[in-house]
């Protein structure tokens, strides 16, 4: 999916990092949930060179910095799983003060998917882009 460009949706694109592409996750129940998708195909960190590993972690850190500035979370979660989608992609998830389950992984929080309308999505993406330019 990720390799063919089928996921994430192109209208969720935020920016290109050094080695990954940054998208707003389609479910915004946790505001600011962002996904970084490796630009080339690999399924495990050990498939990457040391330089690629360094660069992808720098991409993740840069996005986290931007999300901190936009959303002011109390904690940032980072997930690299690959069980359902066998392609390296990081989930970076701000956990806000009003989080309904601050100590639980987002995957275990039962909720209705929150899809932003195009105006809300554009505003959120633009706010993150502005901060990415400052980092």
MOHUJO-V586984 format. One record per backbone hydrogen bond with DSSP energy under -1.0 kcal/mol. CO is the residue of the C=O (numbers start at 0). NH is the residue of the N-H. Records with the same first field share a line. If there is no record, write none. Layout:
BEGIN
CO->NH, NH
END
This chain:
BEGIN
0->5
8->11
9->12
11->23
14->21
18->38
19->16
20->36
21->13, 14
22->34
29->32
32->24
33->91
34->22
35->89
36->20
41->87
43->46
44->47
48->52
49->53
50->54
51->55
52->56
53->57
54->58
55->59
56->60
57->61
58->62
59->63
60->64
61->65
62->66
63->67
64->68
65->69
66->70
67->71
74->94
76->92
78->90
84->86
87->37
89->35
90->78
91->33
92->76
94->73, 74
95->98
100->103
104->107
105->108
113->27
116->120
117->121
118->122
119->123
120->124
121->125
122->126
123->127
124->128
125->129
126->130
127->131
128->132
130->134
END
